[in-house]
Amino acid sequence: MSSKPAKPAAPPPKNILLVDDHPMFREGLATLLNRAPGLQVSGQVEDALQALAAVPRLKPDLVITDISMTGKSGVELIKDLRSLHDKLPVLVVSMHDETLYAERVLKAGGRGYIMKQEGGDKILDAVRQVLAGGIYLSAKMQTRAIERFAGRRAAVPTTPIESLTDREFEVFQLLGRGLATRKIAEQLRISPKTVEVYREKLKTKLHQPDGTSLLRYAVRWVETEDEGS
């Protein structure tokens, strides 16, 4: 009697590194991913610096990161990973409005953007699509990107906030969270003088007559973002 051929061994699971400063969300996402066939979370860290240290050690197949974290933002982390590990895909899972952040993420080298409120099934879809070499965006953002590519939508900012560079945007957010110039400089690892230069650029781009008006605008914007999270 001939023996049955051995079944081919299942491929090893894809390792994922989670980067998020909310422990409860990290744990929930880790549980979701670990229950999915072919996926496993190999590490969890709370900020970009820890992520950069963990990647060479864990050698993940995918990094999932938030946008807002202590120190470097998720966008800056993507840029660093692109420079140091250019083949490593990064997916952003964030509470922040995709219309403002998704294009920044793709321009920085990220492979996808999904909002946290989309739910587990869609997050798993996004993970698998990015691991397969694709790019994940919501249907709304795909339409927007196609329209721009086809020339139907002008590639110009639709709001003053969208006109900001990534660094200007970071300074603006930190202003809105009440950080003083020196604290912003420390967090972004730039000089206080450079922060002041960015303040002047922000006043011009956001049409604010003085520093007080800029600060009020930034605070209101951040409060609105937080309310929507």
Stockholm file with secondary structure:
# STOCKHOLM 1.0

chainA/1-229         MSSKPAKPAAPPPKNILLVDDHPMFREGLATLLNRAPGLQVSGQVEDALQALAAVPRLKPDLVITDISMTGKSGVELIKDLRSLHDKLPVLVVSMHDETLYAERVLKAGGRGYIMKQEGGDKILDAVRQVLAGGIYLSAKMQTRAIERFAGRRAAVPTTPIESLTDREFEVFQLLGRGLATRKIAEQLRISPKTVEVYREKLKTKLHQPDGTSLLRYAVRWVETEDEGS
#=GR chainA/1-229 SS CCCCCCCCCCCCCEEEEEECSCHHHHHHHHHHHHHSTTEEEEEEESSHHHHHHHHHHHCCSEEEECSCCSSSCHHHHHHHHHHHCTTCCEEEEESSCHHHHHHHHHHHTCSEEEEGGGCHHHHHHHHHHHHTTCCBCCHHHHHHHHHHHTTSSCSSCSSTGGGSCHHHHHHHHHHHTTCCHHHHHHHHTSCHHHHHHHHHHHHHHTTCSSHHHHHHHHHHHHHHHHHTC
#=GC SS_cons         CCCCCCCCCCCCCEEEEEECSCHHHHHHHHHHHHHSTTEEEEEEESSHHHHHHHHHHHCCSEEEECSCCSSSCHHHHHHHHHHHCTTCCEEEEESSCHHHHHHHHHHHTCSEEEEGGGCHHHHHHHHHHHHTTCCBCCHHHHHHHHHHHTTSSCSSCSSTGGGSCHHHHHHHHHHHTTCCHHHHHHHHTSCHHHHHHHHHHHHHHTTCSSHHHHHHHHHHHHHHHHHTC
//
